[in-house]
């Protein structure tokens, strides 16, 4: 499934902070997009190879979750001030 479709479904049928479960996760695309959308993603996968690959993607998404991007600095400056004051 394409990531943009997954993202639209997660945003439509869940709220930030919710848990999103995918019982047939494959490479963890649904939990990955859940994390990117401010939700908690849980994935279940029988294949050890797919599971290992998916866990790597989820760890990467989790690390990126708190990192500011250049887009955070494009607003009227308040976002930059909030980040710099931490």
ChimeraX attribute file (.defattr): number of C-alpha atoms within 10 A of each C-alpha:
attribute: neighborCount
match mode: 1-to-1
recipient: residues
	/A:1	7
	/A:2	8
	/A:3	12
	/A:4	10
	/A:5	12
	/A:6	17
	/A:7	17
	/A:8	12
	/A:9	14
	/A:10	21
	/A:11	16
	/A:12	9
	/A:13	9
	/A:14	14
	/A:15	13
	/A:16	13
	/A:17	13
	/A:18	14
	/A:19	16
	/A:20	20
	/A:21	15
	/A:22	16
	/A:23	13
	/A:24	13
	/A:25	20
	/A:26	20
	/A:27	22
	/A:28	26
	/A:29	20
	/A:30	27
	/A:31	28
	/A:32	27
	/A:33	25
	/A:34	28
	/A:35	22
	/A:36	17
	/A:37	19
	/A:38	16
	/A:39	20
	/A:40	17
	/A:41	22
	/A:42	18
	/A:43	20
	/A:44	15
	/A:45	17
	/A:46	11
	/A:47	12
	/A:48	10
	/A:49	11
	/A:50	14
	/A:51	18
	/A:52	14
	/A:53	13
	/A:54	21
	/A:55	16
	/A:56	13
	/A:57	16
	/A:58	22
	/A:59	13
	/A:60	12
	/A:61	17
	/A:62	14
	/A:63	9
	/A:64	13
	/A:65	14
	/A:66	8
	/A:67	9
	/A:68	12
	/A:69	10
	/A:70	7
	/A:71	8
	/A:72	15
	/A:73	14
	/A:74	11
	/A:75	9
	/A:76	9
	/A:77	10
	/A:78	12
	/A:79	14
	/A:80	15
	/A:81	11
	/A:82	10
	/A:83	12
	/A:84	8
	/A:85	6
	/A:86	5
